[in-house]
Amino acid sequence: MDISEFKDSIKKQFKPVQRKVLIAIANGCSVSDACTAAGKQDCTHYHWIKNVEGYKAAVELANDISINRFEAELEICALRAKTDAKYTRSLEFLLKARRRDRYGDVQRVETVNKQPLIIELTQSAGESEHEQGQESSSEVVPPANPDSEIK
C-alpha cells in the first residue's frame, strides 16, 4: 500500500487530527514530531491507540509504509556503494538486515562448569570496524551461578 491508498483508507474512519498524525508517521516522522505537527501531545496518540477502534492497526500500517520507503532509499544508497565509497555503510547495513545468517554480528556460547558463558561480539553503533581502526570488542557475560569459576 502506498501513501495515497493509505490516506484514502483512513479518510472515513478517523478524525482529521488523527489522520494528520497517521499520515505524518507514514511519511517517516517520529510519533513526537507527528503529534507536534498535529498540535497534540504524545500521550494523546497513545490514548488513541488504547481507546480508538482501528487506530492501533492504522499506526502499524503507517509504520510499515514508512519502513518500506526507508528500505527503498537504503537500497538506492547501497547500489551507489559500487561507485561511491561513502555509501558503503548503507550496503553493509542492508546485507546485515537481509542476510543476518551470513553478514550479521556473531554471538558465541560456551559452557564453563556446565553453566553457559555467553561471549558477545559487539560493535559500537554507527561505526564499522574499519572506522574504529580496531577489531570488534568482546563482552563476557559471567555464568548465572556466582559460585562457579571461569577456567
Secondary structure by P-SEA (a helix, b strand, c coil): ccaaaaaaaacccccaaaaaaaaaaaacccaaaaaaaacccaaaaaaaaacccaaaaaaaaaaaaaaaaaaaaaaaaaaaccccccaaaaaaaaaaaaccccccbbbbbbbcccbbbbbbbccccccccccccccbbbbbbcccccccccc
